[in-house]
């Protein structure tokens, strides 16, 4: 014999929906198909040019690295290029 649920105490109790511990989903509907608000030309131009502000910094870093690399050239690289320290001096004159 199957066990049946007990009968509700009153007719209004039977009509009540079950109580959930969390509210039903979805909680919030966000519409993504709406058009974006208009953006001014200055704001759009600034958004495009903003990443370009780092170009002078990158160029200056590369230039500084080149200057430092030429000034502080390692001896092994000098030998590999066929240049020796004081090779431009005349050793006969003295």
C-alpha positions, 0 to 999 in steps of 0.5 A: 500500500502506497503512502499518500500525502496528508490532506491539507488542513484548510482549502486555502492552504492547498491553494498556496504555492510552495515556499522556496528558499530562493526567489525564482530566476531570472532575477533581472532581465538585461536587454542587450539589443537596445542601441548604445547611447550616442557618443560625441566625436571628441570622445570617439576620437579620444578612445581611438587615439588613447593607445597611441600615447605609448608610441613615443615611450616605446620609441624613446626606450628603443632609442635609449637601448640602442645608444646604451648598446653602442656605448657599452658594447661587450668585448665578445661582440667587438671580437665577433665583428672584427673590431678590437679595442684601440684598433683605430690608434696608430701604434707606430707613432708614439 
